[in-house]
Amino acid sequence: MVYLRITLSILLGLLSGGMVNGSFIHLGSKVFPYPSNFSMDLFYTLPLKYYLFPFLAHALGTLSGCLVYLRIAAKQACVSSAAKLHGAMQVHGPNHPKDKSWS
């Protein structure tokens, strides 16, 4: 069940990151339309304003995909880590000689 949740969170993170990325690229072409005589040979001669939205698209797409993944998968990781810690404390107790971090 844990692997299914992690796999689902990865897929949803990729999907949401791609949607944000594509939305910003589309929005950038509407805010700053390319010149009518635009050619891909002249791509590197464009002003800096044309590079703003692709930069934002990649940055915010990555961030949103990561946040969706963490929102779904990290919840499971925190629960399982807390359960392992609780189980270790029940077996050994907080003052067990092998565990020096509690003293």
C-alpha positions in Angstrom: 0.0 0.0 0.0 2.9 2.4 0.7 4.4 1.8 -2.7 1.1 2.5 -4.4 0.8 5.7 -2.5 4.3 6.8 -3.4 3.9 5.8 -7.1 0.6 7.7 -7.2 2.2 10.8 -5.7 5.0 10.7 -8.2 2.6 10.5 -11.1 0.4 13.3 -9.7 3.4 15.4 -9.1 4.6 15.0 -12.6 1.1 15.8 -14.0 0.6 18.9 -11.9 4.1 20.2 -12.6 3.6 19.7 -16.3 0.3 21.5 -16.2 1.8 24.5 -14.4 4.7 24.5 -16.8 2.5 24.4 -19.8 0.2 27.1 -18.4 3.0 29.5 -17.8 4.5 28.9 -21.3 1.1 29.6 -22.9 0.5 32.6 -20.7 4.0 34.0 -21.6 3.2 33.8 -25.3 0.0 35.8 -24.7 1.7 38.5 -22.5 4.8 38.9 -24.7 3.8 37.8 -28.2 6.7 37.1 -30.5 7.4 39.6 -33.4 5.7 38.9 -36.7 9.0 38.3 -38.5 10.2 35.9 -35.8 12.6 33.1 -36.9 14.2 30.4 -34.8 17.5 31.5 -36.2 17.1 34.8 -34.4 16.0 33.3 -31.1 19.2 34.3 -29.2 18.8 37.9 -30.3 15.4 38.4 -28.5 15.2 40.8 -25.6 15.3 39.5 -22.0 11.6 39.8 -21.4 10.9 36.8 -23.7 12.9 34.6 -21.3 11.0 35.6 -18.2 8.0 33.3 -18.6 10.0 30.2 -19.6 12.2 30.6 -16.6 9.1 31.1 -14.3 7.4 28.1 -16.0 10.2 25.7 -15.3 10.8 27.0 -11.7 7.2 27.0 -10.6 6.3 23.8 -12.5 9.1 22.0 -10.6 8.1 23.6 -7.3 4.4 22.7 -7.7 5.2 19.1 -8.7 7.4 18.7 -5.7 4.8 20.1 -3.4 2.1 17.8 -4.7 4.5 14.8 -4.3 5.5 15.9 -0.7 1.9 16.5 0.3 0.9 13.0 -0.6 4.0 10.9 0.0 5.5 12.6 3.0 2.4 12.1 5.0 2.9 8.4 4.7 6.6 8.7 5.5 6.0 10.7 8.6 3.4 8.3 9.8 5.6 5.2 9.2 8.6 6.9 10.9 6.6 7.9 13.9 5.3 4.3 14.1 8.8 2.9 14.0 10.0 5.3 16.7 7.0 4.4 18.9 7.7 0.7 18.4 11.4 1.1 19.2 10.5 3.0 22.4 8.1 0.2 23.5 10.6 -2.5 22.9 13.7 -0.9 24.3 12.3 1.8 26.5 13.7 5.3 26.6 16.7 4.4 28.8 17.9 1.4 27.0 21.8 1.1 27.0 22.0 0.7 23.2 20.2 4.0 22.7 22.4 6.9 23.7 20.3 9.6 22.1 17.7 9.6 25.0 20.2 10.1 27.8 
